């Protein structure tokens, strides 16, 4: 039997999330195996790797959508998949999740979208919810857009509105799946800046799936690199450290756009 992670040891490291010997499969199709890494509290943790390596699949395991074929995913020492339904629900209330499209309900205004988790999971009065919704939208630069519908705003604004909804319950951890997908470079930069601002000002732990190198170096403080060929992780650590010190040529090539171990000008050591 696989040795279970020691909750006290995890707590001592400051880990918000500990993944231990994780194996992911679709039926008999192996996606990744033997994944072991920790997300420290306050990290902007980047799940990176080439196309088809299982980045989004790993994220879906981490938010409880998929059951691991083997291994554990623990939150502050508690294995999510061995927890009771009630315990799992309490864990999920401490997470916020954003999706590539923003995943807003088209028939609801931005205020109604952001207020939905509050009306479902709290006993707040409608006036209190309205005040908090305005605050959350203001945090992401959407003050004054409360009555707008998703079809009336841009793609970048929809992603920010989705982020406001993910923050509605003041989560400890925010999960992002390709937040810059479909955005122009300027909008993507603004979203990166917003993610960093929220991380620094609110102390939220962030887990993000992306293959955008500019975003990886701009916001990533820690991460894991998945490989589609070997179907396991090749390295873990800060992206800038992996770029210069990884023992894996594939990792260095990926992070330097094929330039080996040389840092990308303007992206490392800022």
WOTAUR-V571692 format. One record per residue. N is the residue number from 0. PHI is phi in whole degrees, -180 to 180 (999 if undefined). D_FIRST is the distance of its C-alpha to the first C-alpha in Angstrom with 1 decimal. Layout:
{{N;PHI;D_FIRST} {N;PHI;D_FIRST}}
This chain:
{{0;999;0.0} {1;-66;3.8} {2;-68;6.4} {3;-81;8.8} {4;-65;12.4} {5;-82;14.9} {6;-57;17.6} {7;-66;20.3} {8;-66;19.6} {9;-64;19.9} {10;-62;23.0} {11;-65;24.6} {12;-79;24.5} {13;80;26.3} {14;-71;23.8} {15;-83;24.7} {16;-137;21.8} {17;-127;18.5} {18;-103;16.8} {19;-131;13.4} {20;52;12.1} {21;-76;13.9} {22;-120;14.7} {23;-120;17.8} {24;-139;19.4} {25;-109;22.5} {26;64;21.9} {27;-92;21.1} {28;-86;22.7} {29;-75;20.4} {30;-98;21.9} {31;-150;19.8} {32;-141;16.4} {33;57;14.7} {34;-82;17.0} {35;-140;16.7} {36;-163;19.8} {37;-128;21.5} {38;-103;24.6} {39;-80;26.7} {40;-59;29.1} {41;88;32.4} {42;-64;31.1} {43;-105;32.6} {44;-97;29.4} {45;-105;30.2} {46;-92;28.0} {47;-129;29.9} {48;147;30.2} {49;-71;32.3} {50;-61;33.0} {51;80;30.3} {52;-87;27.4} {53;106;25.7} {54;-62;27.1} {55;-67;28.0} {56;-64;24.9} {57;-63;22.9} {58;-60;25.3} {59;-67;25.0} {60;-67;21.2} {61;-70;22.0} {62;-101;24.6} {63;84;22.4} {64;-77;24.3} {65;-119;21.5} {66;-85;18.0} {67;-64;15.4} {68;-73;13.9} {69;-163;10.8} {70;91;10.5} {71;-132;12.5} {72;-128;16.3} {73;-112;17.4} {74;-116;21.0} {75;50;22.1} {76;92;18.7} {77;-109;18.1} {78;-67;15.7} {79;-61;18.2} {80;-81;16.3} {81;-102;14.9} {82;-79;18.5} {83;-73;21.2} {84;-58;24.0} {85;-65;26.3} {86;-67;24.1} {87;-62;23.6} {88;-62;27.3} {89;-64;28.0} {90;-63;25.9} {91;-64;27.7} {92;-65;31.0} {93;-95;30.3} {94;-114;30.1} {95;-124;32.9} {96;-127;32.6} {97;-119;35.4} {98;-120;35.7} {99;-56;37.7} {100;-90;40.7} {101;94;40.7} {102;54;39.9} {103;-80;42.8} {104;-78;44.2} {105;-65;47.5} {106;-88;49.5} {107;-117;48.7} {108;-69;50.3} {109;-61;48.4} {110;-63;48.9} {111;-68;47.6} {112;-63;44.5} {113;-69;43.7} {114;-78;44.5} {115;-58;42.4} {116;-61;39.1} {117;-69;41.4} {118;-73;43.1} {119;-83;39.8} {120;-117;37.7} {121;-130;40.4} {122;-108;43.5} {123;-67;45.7} {124;-72;49.3} {125;-59;50.4} {126;-67;52.6} {127;-68;49.7} {128;-63;47.6} {129;-59;50.6} {130;-64;50.9} {131;-69;47.3} {132;-62;47.3} {133;-60;50.4} {134;-65;48.6} {135;-65;45.5} {136;-67;47.7} {137;-64;49.8} {138;-59;46.8} {139;-102;46.2} {140;79;50.0} {141;-119;50.8} {142;-62;53.1} {143;95;55.8} {144;-104;53.7} {145;-56;52.5} {146;-91;54.6} {147;-78;53.8} {148;-98;51.8} {149;-54;49.2} {150;-70;51.8} {151;-100;54.2} {152;-126;52.2} {153;-76;51.0} {154;-63;47.5} {155;-65;46.9} {156;-68;48.1} {157;-63;45.8} {158;-66;42.8} {159;-69;44.0} {160;-65;44.6} {161;-62;41.0} {162;-67;39.9} {163;-60;42.2} {164;-66;40.5} {165;-64;37.0} {166;-91;38.3} {167;-55;39.9} {168;-97;37.5} {169;53;37.3} {170;-69;33.6} {171;-81;31.5} {172;-131;30.1} {173;-113;32.1} {174;-110;30.7} {175;-123;33.1} {176;-112;32.9} {177;48;35.6} {178;-64;38.1} {179;-91;40.8} {180;-59;40.7} {181;83;44.2} {182;-97;45.9} {183;-72;48.7} {184;-56;48.2} {185;-68;50.1} {186;-65;48.2} {187;-64;44.9} {188;-64;46.0} {189;-64;47.1} {190;-69;43.7} {191;-58;42.0} {192;-61;44.4} {193;-66;43.6} {194;-62;39.8} {195;-64;40.5} {196;-61;43.0} {197;-67;40.6} {198;-62;37.9} {199;-75;40.3} {200;-82;42.3} {201;-105;39.6} {202;70;36.7} {203;-79;34.4} {204;-82;31.2} {205;-123;31.6} {206;-119;29.3} {207;-134;31.4} {208;-96;31.1} {209;-161;34.0} {210;-117;35.3} {211;-79;38.6} {212;-63;39.1} {213;-60;41.7} {214;-68;39.5} {215;-56;36.5} {216;-80;38.7} {217;-73;40.8} {218;-122;38.1} {219;-77;34.7} {220;-105;33.5} {221;-160;29.9} {222;178;28.0} {223;-137;25.7} {224;-111;26.9} {225;-100;25.4} {226;-121;26.5} {227;-73;27.1} {228;-76;27.4} {229;-85;24.2} {230;60;22.3} {231;-158;20.8} {232;-78;22.2} {233;-99;24.8} {234;-165;25.6} {235;-147;25.5} {236;140;28.2} {237;-66;31.8} {238;-55;33.5} {239;-65;36.5} {240;-68;34.3} {241;-63;32.5} {242;-58;35.9} {243;-94;37.3} {244;-129;34.4} {245;-62;31.6} {246;-81;30.9} {247;-101;30.5} {248;-57;34.0} {249;-62;32.9} {250;-65;32.1} {251;-64;35.4} {252;-65;37.3} {253;-61;35.9} {254;-75;36.8} {255;-114;40.2} {256;56;41.2} {257;83;41.2} {258;-100;42.9} {259;73;40.2} {260;-91;39.6} {261;-71;42.9} {262;-62;42.7} {263;-81;44.1} {264;-57;47.4} {265;85;47.5} {266;-114;43.8} {267;-124;42.2} {268;78;43.1} {269;-77;44.9}}
